[in-house]
């Protein structure tokens, strides 16, 4: 009976050498790092303050800072993303605020092929708070004669569907734009405000759900510029003259 082991070993070696050659010739994106600014707009579910009092709510927050590492799953259009998010939500121009230090983990699906300079994507993100859980305090404003007591419970977890686009300026450098709506799990901010001789406490309440718009820069690896990058840059410089 013919010994087939040498043939099997030879076939395996040929397959392995082919895979190594493909990997060496593969210039596709493997991973990336990005840096972002992400202002947020929290949802306010209740504000009882009557119009006769000057009490601008002015809910907002940011610019918040974040950075992420992203791994592109080969030939799938999907990626896994993780990183750190520093987020702040402000109410009453910052008199009441919630500070969150968060670990972010999520995934993305890129709709178009990698060859496209525009890379729109859909995804989902989770944000795990690793900072303070509760914040309490009070504010007294002499100029408008009010006292405000507040209580903040930061969510342990927030979940967000996201939609975004990477706009590649060069082969390995992209401008990032992303929008997400972050649902806070078991988080809330509330305050009770009394004005002068009016002892009625007027309540403000937020579930800490928020809209987030992120703008940043992404650097992909292997990090290298192509001839088309240099020719495009040269053409842009010549057009400026």
matplotlib code that plots the C-alpha trace (Angstrom):
import matplotlib.pyplot as plt

x = [0.0, 1.3, 2.5, 0.5, 2.1, 4.8, 2.2, 0.0, 3.0, 3.9, 0.4, 0.3, 3.6, 2.4, -0.8, 1.1, 3.6, 0.7, -1.0, 2.3, 2.7, -0.9, -0.3, 2.9, 1.2, -2.0, -2.0, -5.5, -6.2, -5.5, -6.1, -6.5, -6.4, -8.5, -8.8, -12.1, -14.1, -17.7, -20.1, -23.3, -26.9, -28.7, -32.5, -34.5, -37.7, -39.1, -38.6, -41.1, -39.6, -42.3, -41.6, -41.7, -38.3, -35.0, -33.8, -32.1, -31.7, -29.0, -28.4, -25.3, -21.7, -18.3, -16.2, -15.6, -12.4, -12.0, -9.6, -10.1, -8.3, -10.1, -9.4, -10.7, -11.9, -10.3, -12.5, -15.7, -16.5, -16.8, -14.6, -14.3, -13.7, -12.6, -11.2, -11.7, -14.3, -14.3, -17.8, -19.5, -23.1, -24.0, -27.3, -27.9, -24.6, -22.6, -24.1, -25.2, -23.0, -22.3, -18.7, -18.2, -15.0, -15.9, -14.5, -16.1, -16.6, -18.5, -18.6, -19.0, -20.2, -18.6, -21.1, -18.7, -15.6, -12.3, -11.2, -13.8, -12.5, -15.9, -16.5, -20.0, -20.8, -23.5, -22.6, -23.4, -21.4, -21.4, -20.0, -19.0, -18.6, -15.4, -15.6, -17.8, -21.3, -23.0, -22.7, -24.7, -24.5, -26.2, -25.8, -26.9, -27.1, -27.3, -27.9, -31.1, -31.9, -32.4, -31.1, -30.6, -30.1, -29.1, -28.5, -26.6, -26.5, -24.2, -25.2, -23.0, -23.8, -24.9, -25.8, -25.8, -26.7, -24.3, -24.0, -21.0, -18.6, -14.8, -13.6, -10.1, -7.9, -4.9, -4.7, -4.0, -5.6, -9.3, -11.6, -14.3, -17.9, -20.3, -23.7, -25.1, -27.9, -26.7, -29.3, -28.3, -29.1, -30.4, -28.9, -30.6, -30.0, -32.4, -32.5, -34.9, -34.8, -36.5, -36.7, -36.5, -39.6, -41.3, -40.7, -42.1, -39.3, -39.3, -37.9, -35.7, -35.1, -33.0, -32.7, -29.2, -30.0, -28.0, -27.2, -23.5, -21.8, -18.2, -15.5, -12.0, -9.0, -8.3, -4.9, -4.9, -2.1, 0.0, 0.7, 2.1, 1.4, 0.8, 1.9, -1.6, -1.5, 1.6, 0.3, -3.0, -1.1, 1.1, -1.9, -3.5, -0.4, -0.1, -3.7, -3.1, -0.4]
y = [0.0, 3.4, 5.6, 8.9, 10.7, 12.5, 13.7, 15.0, 16.8, 18.3, 19.5, 21.1, 22.8, 24.2, 25.4, 27.0, 28.7, 30.0, 31.5, 33.1, 34.7, 36.0, 37.5, 39.2, 40.6, 41.6, 45.4, 45.5, 47.3, 45.2, 47.5, 51.2, 53.8, 56.9, 60.0, 61.9, 64.8, 63.9, 66.6, 65.2, 66.4, 64.7, 64.0, 65.9, 64.1, 66.6, 70.3, 71.8, 75.3, 77.9, 80.5, 83.4, 82.3, 82.8, 79.3, 78.3, 74.5, 74.5, 70.8, 69.7, 68.4, 68.3, 68.4, 64.9, 63.0, 59.4, 57.1, 53.6, 50.6, 48.8, 45.3, 44.6, 41.0, 39.9, 39.8, 40.2, 44.0, 43.7, 45.1, 45.0, 48.3, 49.0, 52.1, 54.7, 57.5, 60.5, 62.0, 64.8, 65.8, 69.3, 70.9, 74.5, 75.5, 73.1, 73.8, 70.2, 67.7, 64.0, 62.9, 59.4, 57.5, 54.6, 51.6, 51.2, 48.0, 47.6, 46.4, 47.9, 46.7, 48.6, 48.7, 49.4, 47.6, 48.7, 50.3, 53.1, 56.4, 56.7, 54.0, 54.3, 51.9, 50.8, 49.5, 49.1, 50.3, 49.6, 52.0, 50.6, 53.2, 52.7, 56.0, 57.5, 56.0, 58.8, 62.5, 64.8, 68.5, 71.8, 75.2, 78.6, 81.6, 84.9, 86.9, 85.0, 83.9, 80.2, 77.0, 73.8, 70.4, 67.7, 63.9, 62.1, 58.3, 57.5, 54.5, 51.4, 50.6, 52.6, 51.0, 52.9, 52.1, 54.1, 55.3, 56.9, 57.4, 57.3, 59.8, 58.7, 61.7, 59.4, 55.6, 55.3, 58.5, 59.2, 61.8, 60.2, 61.3, 59.3, 59.8, 57.6, 57.6, 56.3, 54.6, 54.8, 51.7, 52.5, 56.0, 59.3, 63.0, 65.0, 68.4, 70.3, 74.1, 76.6, 80.4, 83.0, 82.9, 80.4, 77.1, 74.9, 72.6, 72.5, 69.2, 68.6, 65.0, 63.3, 59.5, 60.3, 59.1, 61.3, 62.1, 62.0, 63.4, 62.4, 63.9, 62.6, 61.2, 57.5, 56.1, 52.6, 50.0, 48.9, 52.6, 53.6, 56.1, 55.1, 56.8, 58.0, 59.7, 61.6, 62.5, 63.7, 65.9, 67.2, 68.1, 69.9, 71.9, 72.9, 73.9, 76.3, 78.2]
z = [0.0, -1.0, 1.9, 1.5, 4.5, 2.5, 0.1, 2.9, 4.5, 1.2, 0.6, 4.1, 3.5, 0.2, 1.7, 4.6, 2.3, 0.2, 3.3, 4.4, 0.9, 1.0, 4.5, 3.3, 0.3, 2.2, 2.7, 4.1, 7.4, 10.4, 13.3, 14.1, 16.9, 17.1, 19.2, 19.5, 21.0, 21.8, 23.1, 24.5, 25.0, 27.9, 28.0, 30.6, 31.4, 34.0, 34.7, 37.1, 37.4, 36.4, 33.8, 36.3, 37.7, 35.9, 35.8, 32.5, 32.4, 29.7, 29.6, 27.7, 28.2, 26.7, 24.7, 26.1, 25.2, 24.1, 22.4, 21.0, 19.6, 16.7, 15.3, 11.7, 11.3, 8.0, 4.9, 6.9, 7.0, 10.8, 13.5, 17.3, 19.2, 22.8, 24.6, 27.2, 27.4, 29.6, 29.7, 31.5, 31.5, 32.7, 33.9, 34.7, 33.0, 35.1, 38.6, 38.5, 36.6, 36.2, 35.6, 34.0, 33.5, 31.2, 29.5, 26.0, 24.1, 20.9, 17.3, 13.8, 10.4, 7.4, 4.6, 1.6, 0.5, 1.9, -1.4, -0.9, 0.6, 2.4, 4.9, 6.4, 9.2, 11.7, 15.1, 18.8, 21.8, 25.5, 28.1, 31.6, 34.3, 36.3, 38.2, 40.9, 41.3, 43.3, 43.7, 46.0, 46.8, 47.1, 45.4, 46.7, 44.3, 46.0, 42.8, 41.9, 45.5, 45.0, 46.7, 44.7, 46.1, 43.7, 43.6, 40.8, 40.3, 37.4, 35.3, 35.6, 32.0, 29.0, 25.6, 22.3, 18.6, 16.5, 12.9, 11.4, 8.6, 8.2, 5.5, 4.4, 3.8, 3.1, 2.9, 6.6, 8.1, 8.3, 9.7, 11.9, 12.3, 14.6, 16.1, 18.9, 21.4, 24.7, 26.9, 30.6, 32.6, 36.1, 36.1, 37.1, 37.9, 39.9, 41.7, 43.9, 43.7, 46.0, 45.2, 47.9, 50.1, 47.8, 49.8, 47.0, 45.7, 41.9, 40.6, 37.6, 36.5, 33.9, 33.1, 31.8, 28.3, 25.9, 22.3, 21.4, 18.3, 18.0, 15.7, 15.6, 13.7, 13.0, 12.1, 10.6, 10.5, 8.7, 8.6, 5.2, 2.5, -1.1, -4.3, -4.8, -1.5, -2.5, -5.9, -4.5, -1.9, -4.6, -6.8, -3.9, -3.2, -6.9, -7.0, -4.2, -6.1]

ax = plt.figure().add_subplot(projection="3d")
ax.plot(x, y, z, "-o")
ax.set_aspect("equal")
plt.show()
